[in-house]
Amino acid sequence: MLNNGYIVVLFILLLPVSALAFREAGCGAGDCRDCHALSKKEAATLLQGKVSEVVDVKRSQVPGLWDVEAAN
């Protein structure tokens, strides 16, 4: 029972640390496209062996994700 209490306290103490990961400067400071990009060539390299051709790459409606159109 005492060990479970330590785990809960440790978990609670670590929560604020992860929340500070994205502060003012860096990721989250502006538009995602300012720092992050994905080209057709990069997408084709990442999906090599899974698709035959990457047709289009564009930003998803969800920030931080990409919409990749591919042909099999």
TIMI-2910 file (N, C-alpha, C, CB; in pm, 1 decimal, decimal comma, always signed):
<rs>
+----------+----------+----------+----------+----------+----------+----------+----------+----------+----------+----------+----------+------+
!      n_x !      n_y !      n_z !     ca_x !     ca_y !     ca_z !      c_x !      c_y !      c_z !     cb_x !     cb_y !     cb_z ! resn !
+----------+----------+----------+----------+----------+----------+----------+----------+----------+----------+----------+----------+------+
!    +82,4 !   -120,4 !     +0,0 !     +0,0 !     +0,0 !     +0,0 !    +86,1 !   +125,8 !     +0,0 !    -93,3 !     +0,3 !   +120,8 !  Met !
!   +194,8 !   +122,0 !    +76,1 !   +283,7 !   +237,4 !    +84,3 !   +354,6 !   +262,6 !    -48,6 !   +386,5 !   +217,0 !   +195,3 !  Leu !
!   +387,9 !   +155,6 !   -120,0 !   +453,2 !   +169,9 !   -250,3 !   +362,0 !   +238,9 !   -351,0 !   +495,7 !    +33,2 !   -303,7 !  Asn !
!   +232,8 !   +210,3 !   -347,1 !   +137,3 !   +275,8 !   -437,2 !   +131,7 !   +425,4 !   -410,3 !     -2,8 !   +214,1 !   -421,7 !  Asn !
!   +142,2 !   +463,4 !   -283,9 !   +141,8 !   +605,7 !   -247,8 !   +262,5 !   +676,9 !   -306,0 !   +139,6 !   +622,6 !    -95,6 !  Gly !
!   +379,8 !   +612,7 !   -300,9 !   +500,2 !   +671,7 !   -359,2 !   +485,9 !   +689,7 !   -509,8 !   +621,9 !   +585,0 !   -328,4 !  Tyr !
!   +426,3 !   +593,9 !   -575,1 !   +407,8 !   +601,0 !   -720,5 !   +315,6 !   +717,2 !   -756,3 !   +350,1 !   +467,9 !   -775,1 !  Ile !
!   +208,5 !   +733,7 !   -681,4 !   +113,6 !   +842,7 !   -708,0 !   +180,5 !   +978,0 !   -686,0 !    -11,4 !   +829,6 !   -617,7 !  Val !
!   +256,3 !   +992,7 !   -578,9 !   +325,2 !  +1119,0 !   -550,4 !   +428,2 !  +1148,5 !   -658,5 !   +393,2 !  +1114,3 !   -411,6 !  Val !
!   +504,3 !  +1048,6 !   -698,3 !   +603,3 !  +1067,2 !   -803,8 !   +536,8 !  +1110,1 !   -933,9 !   +683,3 !   +938,7 !   -825,3 !  Leu !
!   +426,7 !  +1047,6 !   -967,2 !   +352,8 !  +1081,7 !  -1088,7 !   +305,4 !  +1226,7 !  -1084,7 !   +232,9 !   +987,3 !  -1106,9 !  Phe !
!   +251,5 !  +1268,8 !   -972,9 !   +201,0 !  +1406,1 !   -958,3 !   +315,2 !  +1507,2 !   -968,5 !   +127,4 !  +1422,7 !   -823,4 !  Ile !
!   +429,4 !  +1474,8 !   -910,7 !   +543,2 !  +1566,4 !   -916,5 !   +601,1 !  +1579,3 !  -1056,9 !   +651,0 !  +1520,5 !   -821,6 !  Leu !
!   +588,5 !  +1478,2 !  -1138,4 !   +643,7 !  +1481,6 !  -1273,7 !   +551,2 !  +1550,0 !  -1374,2 !   +673,2 !  +1341,3 !  -1320,2 !  Leu !
!   +425,5 !  +1564,6 !  -1343,1 !   +331,6 !  +1627,4 !  -1436,7 !   +371,0 !  +1769,4 !  -1476,1 !   +193,8 !  +1629,3 !  -1376,5 !  Leu !
!   +401,8 !  +1858,9 !  -1383,8 !   +436,6 !  +1995,8 !  -1424,4 !   +563,0 !  +2003,1 !  -1509,9 !   +454,6 !  +2082,0 !  -1301,9 !  Pro !
!   +655,7 !  +1912,3 !  -1492,9 !   +778,5 !  +1913,8 !  -1571,2 !   +748,4 !  +1893,0 !  -1718,5 !   +875,4 !  +1806,7 !  -1521,3 !  Val !
!   +661,3 !  +1799,3 !  -1751,7 !   +629,7 !  +1774,7 !  -1891,7 !   +548,3 !  +1889,1 !  -1952,0 !   +553,7 !  +1643,7 !  -1906,0 !  Ser !
!   +472,9 !  +1961,1 !  -1871,3 !   +393,9 !  +2073,2 !  -1921,7 !   +482,6 !  +2190,0 !  -1964,0 !   +294,5 !  +2119,3 !  -1815,7 !  Ala !
!   +603,5 !  +2197,0 !  -1912,7 !   +694,0 !  +2306,3 !  -1946,6 !   +778,5 !  +2276,4 !  -2069,6 !   +783,9 !  +2336,4 !  -1829,8 !  Leu !
!   +754,9 !  +2164,5 !  -2134,5 !   +837,6 !  +2124,9 !  -2247,7 !   +825,9 !  +2221,9 !  -2365,1 !   +799,9 !  +1985,6 !  -2292,7 !  Ala !
!   +707,4 !  +2275,0 !  -2391,3 !   +687,2 !  +2367,5 !  -2502,9 !   +651,5 !  +2504,1 !  -2447,4 !   +576,2 !  +2316,3 !  -2599,4 !  Phe !
!   +752,9 !  +2585,5 !  -2431,0 !   +730,0 !  +2719,1 !  -2378,5 !   +744,9 !  +2820,8 !  -2489,2 !   +826,4 !  +2750,4 !  -2263,7 !  Arg !
!   +744,0 !  +2946,4 !  -2454,2 !   +741,1 !  +3059,1 !  -2547,7 !   +823,4 !  +3039,0 !  -2675,0 !   +789,5 !  +3181,1 !  -2478,2 !  Glu !
!   +952,0 !  +3019,6 !  -2661,9 !  +1035,8 !  +3002,5 !  -2780,4 !  +1031,6 !  +2857,1 !  -2825,3 !  +1181,6 !  +3046,4 !  -2751,9 !  Ala !
!  +1045,4 !  +2836,0 !  -2953,4 !  +1044,9 !  +2699,1 !  -3004,0 !   +907,4 !  +2656,1 !  -3048,2 !  +1096,3 !  +2604,1 !  -2899,2 !  Gly !
!   +882,6 !  +2529,1 !  -3039,7 !   +756,7 !  +2473,3 !  -3086,1 !   +640,1 !  +2535,9 !  -3009,7 !   +756,2 !  +2320,3 !  -3070,0 !  Cys !
!   +542,6 !  +2583,0 !  -3081,0 !   +427,0 !  +2645,5 !  -3018,8 !   +435,5 !  +2797,0 !  -3017,9 !   +411,3 !  +2595,4 !  -2878,9 !  Gly !
!   +550,9 !  +2852,7 !  -3056,9 !   +568,4 !  +2997,6 !  -3054,5 !   +503,7 !  +3064,8 !  -3175,7 !   +716,6 !  +3032,1 !  -3049,1 !  Ala !
!   +482,3 !  +2989,2 !  -3281,5 !   +424,2 !  +3047,4 !  -3402,4 !   +351,5 !  +2940,8 !  -3480,8 !   +532,1 !  +3113,3 !  -3489,5 !  Gly !
!   +347,6 !  +2959,8 !  -3610,7 !   +284,7 !  +2863,5 !  -3699,3 !   +376,4 !  +2741,4 !  -3715,3 !   +253,4 !  +2927,9 !  -3837,1 !  Asp !
!   +319,7 !  +2623,6 !  -3722,1 !   +398,7 !  +2500,1 !  -3736,2 !   +489,1 !  +2505,0 !  -3858,5 !   +306,2 !  +2378,4 !  -3745,5 !  Cys !
!   +440,1 !  +2567,8 !  -3965,6 !   +516,6 !  +2573,6 !  -4090,0 !   +643,5 !  +2656,8 !  -4077,0 !   +430,6 !  +2629,7 !  -4200,4 !  Arg !
!   +653,3 !  +2738,0 !  -3970,1 !   +774,5 !  +2817,1 !  -3950,2 !   +895,5 !  +2726,9 !  -3925,4 !   +756,1 !  +2914,3 !  -3832,8 !  Asp !
!   +872,5 !  +2614,2 !  -3858,4 !   +983,8 !  +2524,7 !  -3823,1 !   +974,0 !  +2387,4 !  -3889,4 !   +989,5 !  +2507,1 !  -3673,1 !  Cys !
!   +852,1 !  +2339,0 !  -3912,7 !   +831,9 !  +2201,6 !  -3956,2 !   +775,9 !  +2196,9 !  -4097,8 !   +738,4 !  +2128,5 !  -3860,1 !  His !
!   +834,4 !  +2109,1 !  -4178,8 !   +788,1 !  +2091,2 !  -4316,0 !   +805,3 !  +1944,0 !  -4353,6 !   +866,2 !  +2184,6 !  -4415,2 !  Ala !
!   +727,9 !  +1899,0 !  -4449,7 !   +739,3 !  +1763,1 !  -4501,0 !   +721,8 !  +1769,0 !  -4652,2 !   +633,8 !  +1667,4 !  -4434,9 !  Leu !
!   +825,2 !  +1733,6 !  -4724,4 !   +819,2 !  +1735,5 !  -4870,2 !   +771,1 !  +1599,4 !  -4921,7 !   +958,0 !  +1771,0 !  -4930,4 !  Ser !
!   +736,2 !  +1594,9 !  -5050,9 !   +695,2 !  +1468,1 !  -5112,6 !   +808,4 !  +1366,5 !  -5104,7 !   +653,2 !  +1489,9 !  -5259,8 !  Lys !
!   +931,1 !  +1414,5 !  -5126,9 !  +1047,5 !  +1325,4 !  -5123,9 !  +1066,6 !  +1265,8 !  -4984,0 !  +1174,8 !  +1401,5 !  -5167,4 !  Lys !
!  +1053,9 !  +1347,7 !  -4879,9 !  +1068,2 !  +1299,1 !  -4742,8 !   +958,0 !  +1199,3 !  -4708,8 !  +1065,7 !  +1416,4 !  -4643,9 !  Glu !
!   +834,3 !  +1228,9 !  -4750,6 !   +723,3 !  +1138,3 !  -4724,6 !   +744,6 !  +1005,5 !  -4796,8 !   +590,5 !  +1202,1 !  -4768,0 !  Ala !
!   +794,6 !  +1011,9 !  -4920,8 !   +820,8 !   +889,1 !  -4996,8 !   +928,0 !   +804,6 !  -4928,3 !   +864,2 !   +923,0 !  -5140,9 !  Ala !
!  +1029,4 !   +869,6 !  -4873,1 !  +1134,1 !   +797,6 !  -4800,3 !  +1077,3 !   +730,5 !  -4675,8 !  +1248,0 !   +893,0 !  -4761,5 !  Thr !
!   +993,2 !   +802,9 !  -4602,4 !   +933,5 !   +748,1 !  -4481,1 !   +838,3 !   +631,9 !  -4510,1 !   +859,8 !   +857,2 !  -4406,5 !  Leu !
!   +769,2 !   +637,7 !  -4623,9 !   +669,5 !   +536,4 !  -4657,9 !   +722,9 !   +433,3 !  -4757,7 !   +545,5 !   +603,2 !  -4714,8 !  Leu !
!   +852,7 !   +432,7 !  -4779,2 !   +914,6 !   +340,8 !  -4874,5 !   +879,7 !   +195,9 !  -4838,6 !  +1068,3 !   +360,5 !  -4877,2 !  Gln !
!   +833,2 !   +120,1 !  -4937,7 !   +794,4 !    -18,6 !  -4916,9 !   +648,0 !    -34,4 !  -4877,8 !   +881,3 !    -79,9 !  -4811,5 !  Gly !
!   +582,7 !    +75,4 !  -4843,6 !   +441,0 !    +69,6 !  -4805,4 !   +350,2 !   +124,6 !  -4915,6 !   +418,2 !   +147,8 !  -4675,7 !  Lys !
!   +400,3 !   +224,1 !  -4989,5 !   +326,2 !   +282,7 !  -5101,7 !   +420,4 !   +293,0 !  -5220,8 !   +267,1 !   +423,5 !  -5064,4 !  Val !
!   +363,1 !   +297,2 !  -5340,2 !   +447,3 !   +306,2 !  -5459,5 !   +481,0 !   +450,1 !  -5495,9 !   +378,7 !   +239,1 !  -5576,4 !  Ser !
!   +390,2 !   +544,8 !  -5464,4 !   +412,3 !   +684,0 !  -5502,4 !   +339,4 !   +777,4 !  -5406,5 !   +365,8 !   +708,9 !  -5647,0 !  Glu !
!   +404,9 !   +885,4 !  -5367,9 !   +341,0 !   +989,9 !  -5288,1 !   +289,5 !  +1094,1 !  -5386,6 !   +441,0 !  +1053,6 !  -5182,2 !  Val !
!   +157,9 !  +1113,9 !  -5387,0 !    +93,8 !  +1205,1 !  -5481,8 !    +94,7 !  +1348,3 !  -5429,5 !    -49,9 !  +1160,5 !  -5510,0 !  Val !
!    +63,2 !  +1366,6 !  -5300,2 !    +52,4 !  +1501,6 !  -5245,1 !    +78,6 !  +1497,8 !  -5094,7 !    -87,4 !  +1562,5 !  -5274,8 !  Asp !
!   +134,7 !  +1606,1 !  -5043,9 !   +157,3 !  +1623,0 !  -4900,7 !   +108,3 !  +1761,9 !  -4863,9 !   +309,0 !  +1603,4 !  -4862,4 !  Val !
!    +19,9 !  +1768,5 !  -4764,3 !    -27,7 !  +1898,2 !  -4716,8 !    -51,9 !  +1890,1 !  -4566,8 !   -157,3 !  +1941,3 !  -4791,4 !  Lys !
!    -62,0 !  +2005,4 !  -4504,8 !    -87,0 !  +2009,2 !  -4361,1 !   -227,2 !  +1959,7 !  -4331,8 !    -67,5 !  +2151,3 !  -4305,5 !  Arg !
!   -238,2 !  +1883,9 !  -4224,8 !   -368,2 !  +1834,7 !  -4181,6 !   -442,3 !  +1945,5 !  -4107,3 !   -352,7 !  +1709,2 !  -4092,0 !  Ser !
!   -570,5 !  +1925,1 !  -4084,9 !   -647,5 !  +2019,7 !  -4003,8 !   -605,7 !  +2011,9 !  -3858,2 !   -797,8 !  +1992,5 !  -4016,9 !  Gln !
!   -543,3 !  +1900,3 !  -3820,3 !   -492,8 !  +1881,6 !  -3684,6 !   -349,4 !  +1933,6 !  -3679,8 !   -499,9 !  +1730,8 !  -3641,1 !  Val !
!   -319,1 !  +2032,5 !  -3596,1 !   -183,6 !  +2087,1 !  -3589,6 !    -79,7 !  +1978,6 !  -3559,1 !   -176,5 !  +2197,0 !  -3483,7 !  Pro !
!    +30,0 !  +1981,6 !  -3633,1 !   +137,9 !  +1886,8 !  -3610,0 !   +128,8 !  +1759,0 !  -3690,9 !   +142,1 !  +1852,4 !  -3467,6 !  Gly !
!    +20,9 !  +1740,7 !  -3766,5 !     +5,2 !  +1621,6 !  -3848,8 !     +4,1 !  +1660,4 !  -3995,9 !   -123,7 !  +1545,9 !  -3811,6 !  Leu !
!    +34,4 !  +1562,5 !  -4081,2 !    +38,9 !  +1584,5 !  -4224,7 !    -59,7 !  +1492,2 !  -4293,6 !   +180,9 !  +1562,7 !  -4279,2 !  Trp !
!   -120,2 !  +1540,9 !  -4399,6 !   -211,4 !  +1461,6 !  -4482,0 !   -133,1 !  +1420,5 !  -4606,9 !   -343,5 !  +1542,7 !  -4519,3 !  Asp !
!   -103,9 !  +1291,1 !  -4616,3 !    -23,9 !  +1240,6 !  -4727,1 !   -113,3 !  +1156,0 !  -4817,0 !    +98,1 !  +1158,0 !  -4675,7 !  Val !
!   -123,3 !  +1197,7 !  -4943,4 !   -200,5 !  +1122,2 !  -5041,7 !   -102,5 !  +1033,8 !  -5118,7 !   -280,5 !  +1218,0 !  -5138,7 !  Glu !
!   -129,5 !   +904,0 !  -5120,2 !    -36,9 !   +811,0 !  -5183,8 !   -111,1 !   +715,5 !  -5273,6 !    +42,5 !   +733,8 !  -5079,5 !  Ala !
!    -38,9 !   +659,7 !  -5371,9 !    -93,4 !   +558,2 !  -5461,8 !    -23,0 !   +427,3 !  -5434,2 !    -77,7 !   +599,5 !  -5611,0 !  Ala !
!    -98,0 !   +316,9 !  -5443,3 !    -39,6 !   +184,7 !  -5421,7 !    +13,0 !   +125,5 !  -5548,4 !   -139,9 !    +92,0 !  -5361,3 !  Asn !
+----------+----------+----------+----------+----------+----------+----------+----------+----------+----------+----------+----------+------+
</rs>
